[in-house]
Amino acid sequence: MPYQEILYEVNEAIAFLTLNNAAKINALSRRMIGEIIQVLQQLEADESIKVLIIKAAGDHFCAGHNLDEMVDQGMKEYKFIFDQCTRMMQMLHDIPQPVIAQVQGIATAAGCQLAAWCDLVVAEEGARFATPGVQLGLFCTTPMVAITRAIGRKAAMEMLLTGRFLPAAEARELGLINKVVPRQDLAAETLNLARQIAKASRLTLGLGKQGFYAQVDQADEKALHYAKHTIALNNLAEDAQAGIKAFLQRTTPQWQNR
């Protein structure tokens, strides 16, 4: 399917979704959000894909929402944009494939939210992250949800109240991102991470991702109750049995759910 503001391709078991409007700093327009939703719907049903990498054309990852669409509209229009963006963000957690953000340049406002909401983030050394809506009179309330789940409350509140940019190294220290690499190594390092993940069974990756988000905000007792039942069911799966037997026999497992 042809898209206007994104690119989508698949190489072996890894999918690549590219934000492709560098002239607008890859702002999340209504069209772009809609196209991303289409890809995620397609991806969820594609059993051949194990990992999704979200990257961006040009010098920067994403500047957030397209502010041209935020001027002189009514509540119905604004609600539609944020409803769709929220749907897109939630789908990133709902799809079974782990999602890696590959970030260069700036990731601001909803662009910072997009990176933070991905399961993993690899950023180049010059990348910067910010939630600067407070400076425009539009507090970054929806990015706030992703930020407060990725880093501590005090650091999140400072980001939100000041709008200052966090350099990649600081973002890494706070837990907002996973890796910081030289700019020239960004694509290769992200792909290496995706390939490492893709060695696992597709079924196991999906169960693990679903389980992580199901328990992460639960109290300890409820989380353990959920986890013990999930791992017991997982142990019944063909791939779990194949993996355990291969480990005991010192052989390479052959996944049924590749």
Secondary structure, DSSP 4 states (H G I P E B T S, - for coil): ---SSEEEEEETTEEEEEE--GGGTT-B-HHHHHHHHHHHHHHHT-TT--EEEEEESSS-SB-SB-GGGGSS--HHHHHHHHHHHHHHHHHHHHSSS-EEEEE-SEEETHHHHHHHHSSEEEEETT-EEE-GGGGGT---HHHHHHHHHHS-HHHHHHHHHH-PPEEHHHHHHHTS-SEEE-GGGHHHHHHHHHHHHHTS-HHHHHHHHHHHHHHTTS-HHHHHHHHHHHHHHHHHSHHHHHHHHHHHHT-----S--
